[in-house]
Amino acid sequence: MARFNNKRKPFVKPIAKKKLTTVDHVTGDKIPWSFVFSRGRLPGPLRQLKADLRKLLNPFTALNLKEKRRNTIRDFLNISGPMGVTHFLILSKTPTAPYLRVANTPQGSTLTFKIEEYSLAVDIKKSQKHPRCPKELFKNPPTIVLSGFVGEKHLTLASAMFRHIFPSIDANTVKLSSCQRILLLHYNKDTKLIDFRHYSIRLEPVGVSRRIRKFVQKHQVPDLRNLQDVSDFVTKAGYGSESEGDEEAETVTLASDLGRVNRASSKSAIKLQEIGPRMTLRLIKVEEGLCAGTVLFSEYDYGDGKKKDDNHEDAENEEDDGKDENEEEGSEDEEEGGEDMEED
Amino acid sequence: MAEETHLAEAVKRPNKRHIGKTKGSKARKKARKMPHSADGNRAMKPRKIDPKMKKLYRKRAREYDSEDDEKAGPLRNDDGSSSGDEAEGNDTRKADNGFSDGEEDDEIQPGITKLAEGCNAFRLAFRSIIKKTVSDDVLGPVLSGNKKLIAEKLAEEEAERKVKGEAKDKQLVIEKGHVAKPAYGPHEKFLINLATKGVVKLFNAVSKAQNAQKGLDPSRTKDAKVIRKRRKEAFFSELGKTSASAKAQMSKGAVASEGPAWPPLRDNYMLTNSNLKDWDKVRERVGKDDIGRMSEDSGSDDD
């Protein structure tokens, strides 16, 4: 008997759990994490849009989230609890238009947006002469600027939802170097469209000629071939930088030095450059639950909102079954319904 | 094995011949093959092509006859038809003569027309062809008569176009809403200005908040205390700006710090928190954590 008692249980080393940073170190605020995934099969450009959105939500998102066709929303929901994921961004597609749903987990409200137009980050990049993408750009979360979201209840809800997707900023402790990107959401009252733009923030010292700025930024010997004297390099006015003078409103005094050129003592101008994706959204539905529940708001005022909702779910289930044809049929039906509603 | 069978046949054949002569037509037919088979296997080969040749011969013979109809008359016709029918039969019955019929006629061989004399049928045919007016068709004059071919081709093209159209439609559905070449109009400029304003506000607020605590290290307890004191002052100064009612509510909130749902309290707290999330917005929502911190702050008020 004693022997048996002596037998000790083998020591099992507890598996070290990788701790997710769900709480900000400095301020102690809860950090929102997000999942971006799709329902149903997306065509190429929309898949790219999904990737772009994930990049935008960096670093507090699952950048390489793998999804399978048989995954249901419930699967994501189950995993979101332990992972500390607070928001879902769900992309879907019907023949009418692509849709974006923004949902709060685990039971929060769901906003359904119709994506009227979108341009990918690649498209934006192609259209620019000098696209800018420094390494540090996506290492910090973007700040969000909301404009025009006043008045009706669903708008305040939408603004609150978007605001809480990104971690809050504490003015007392924030480092300016971490503010590299900005997400602008502008609600247009007349068209009822929401403009979704993503910009990178660049700071330039005011009153310094371009030549000197470049000289300081880069460690390169300047080209002095055409100059008579070294002093010419400083005194001779360069060509660009004429646009600086007019924007008094766009200059700021920095709290601390930022980089090599932007000193706290001097003024800096803020330059924004677009980095995709660009979207034009229309808020069409607000639901109480996670992709379910009572409809709090609907752009198309139809009588039985509940019924339509059920149809949507059915279509999704079909997609989960993995039957291509059925899926398409289902989405077509959906489209017809959608068009009907638009006509109403 | 093959040789053996040949031998066997060779042995049998003489018998057959005898039987054939003695018995009915059936045996005769078999006997017809006789002379060739006797020559050997080589003789069998041309025999095989016979059906084709037979047709050709018949055709030629008919043509020849039709010419002759116009010239000579029905008598020749009988003769020609008989020669045509028995073109292959000649060899067997009159084994010695062969095509002697044609050779004997001498003037015109069956299947060969003498162009020197002129062929009326050809002339007529050519005339009819030349007289034909040909409409400009897709397929050209050669196949102009073939309506079926044209219809087929048109149908094919139609189908092809349809398939292409479907592919185009599919592509359109896929690309729906996608703007590959983004526009940079006045609206974009307006949006950039808007965003810039936001960023300026943010940076100004940050510098305002951080300039106040310049030279103080929050990690040191002494400085931390100073910072906390300053924040408190800022808090109360903000309170002074708001209406008296809000102040009263604030004092209530400080007493009942446990009550989480107290909207006015939250409002006031937002002012001091300087949570830049909402710098351009109306303050409205604060998480529970903030409220917790709020209670701490109010506790420190008493100290």
Chai-1 contact restraints between the chains, C-beta under 6 A:
chainA,res_idxA,chainB,res_idxB,connection_type,confidence,min_distance_angstrom,max_distance_angstrom,comment,restraint_id
A,P43,B,I174,contact,1.0,0.0,6.0,A-B,restraint_1
A,P45,B,H178,contact,1.0,0.0,6.0,A-B,restraint_2
A,P95,B,V173,contact,1.0,0.0,6.0,A-B,restraint_3
A,A97,B,G177,contact,1.0,0.0,6.0,A-B,restraint_4
A,P98,B,G177,contact,1.0,0.0,6.0,A-B,restraint_5
A,I115,B,G177,contact,1.0,0.0,6.0,A-B,restraint_6
A,E117,B,G177,contact,1.0,0.0,6.0,A-B,restraint_7
A,E117,B,V179,contact,1.0,0.0,6.0,A-B,restraint_8
A,Y118,B,G177,contact,1.0,0.0,6.0,A-B,restraint_9
A,S119,B,V179,contact,1.0,0.0,6.0,A-B,restraint_10
A,S119,B,P182,contact,1.0,0.0,6.0,A-B,restraint_11
A,D123,B,A180,contact,1.0,0.0,6.0,A-B,restraint_12
A,D123,B,P182,contact,1.0,0.0,6.0,A-B,restraint_13
A,I124,B,P182,contact,1.0,0.0,6.0,A-B,restraint_14
A,S127,B,P182,contact,1.0,0.0,6.0,A-B,restraint_15
A,V145,B,A195,contact,1.0,0.0,6.0,A-B,restraint_16
A,V145,B,G198,contact,1.0,0.0,6.0,A-B,restraint_17
A,S147,B,L194,contact,1.0,0.0,6.0,A-B,restraint_18
A,A160,B,R285,contact,1.0,0.0,6.0,A-B,restraint_19
A,R163,B,K277,contact,1.0,0.0,6.0,A-B,restraint_20
A,S168,B,N275,contact,1.0,0.0,6.0,A-B,restraint_21
A,S168,B,K277,contact,1.0,0.0,6.0,A-B,restraint_22
A,I169,B,L276,contact,1.0,0.0,6.0,A-B,restraint_23
A,A171,B,A205,contact,1.0,0.0,6.0,A-B,restraint_24
A,A171,B,V206,contact,1.0,0.0,6.0,A-B,restraint_25
A,A171,B,A209,contact,1.0,0.0,6.0,A-B,restraint_26
A,A171,B,S274,contact,1.0,0.0,6.0,A-B,restraint_27
A,A171,B,L276,contact,1.0,0.0,6.0,A-B,restraint_28
A,N172,B,A209,contact,1.0,0.0,6.0,A-B,restraint_29
A,V174,B,V206,contact,1.0,0.0,6.0,A-B,restraint_30
A,I182,B,A195,contact,1.0,0.0,6.0,A-B,restraint_31
A,I182,B,V199,contact,1.0,0.0,6.0,A-B,restraint_32
A,L184,B,A195,contact,1.0,0.0,6.0,A-B,restraint_33
A,H186,B,L191,contact,1.0,0.0,6.0,A-B,restraint_34
A,D195,B,L191,contact,1.0,0.0,6.0,A-B,restraint_35
A,R197,B,L191,contact,1.0,0.0,6.0,A-B,restraint_36
A,Y199,B,A195,contact,1.0,0.0,6.0,A-B,restraint_37
A,I201,B,V199,contact,1.0,0.0,6.0,A-B,restraint_38
A,E250,B,T196,contact,1.0,0.0,6.0,A-B,restraint_39
A,V252,B,V200,contact,1.0,0.0,6.0,A-B,restraint_40
A,V252,B,F203,contact,1.0,0.0,6.0,A-B,restraint_41
A,V252,B,N204,contact,1.0,0.0,6.0,A-B,restraint_42
A,T253,B,S207,contact,1.0,0.0,6.0,A-B,restraint_43
A,A255,B,V206,contact,1.0,0.0,6.0,A-B,restraint_44
A,A255,B,S207,contact,1.0,0.0,6.0,A-B,restraint_45
A,A255,B,Q210,contact,1.0,0.0,6.0,A-B,restraint_46
A,A255,B,N211,contact,1.0,0.0,6.0,A-B,restraint_47
A,I270,B,T196,contact,1.0,0.0,6.0,A-B,restraint_48
A,I270,B,V199,contact,1.0,0.0,6.0,A-B,restraint_49
A,L272,B,I192,contact,1.0,0.0,6.0,A-B,restraint_50
A,L272,B,A195,contact,1.0,0.0,6.0,A-B,restraint_51
A,L272,B,T196,contact,1.0,0.0,6.0,A-B,restraint_52
A,R278,B,P182,contact,1.0,0.0,6.0,A-B,restraint_53
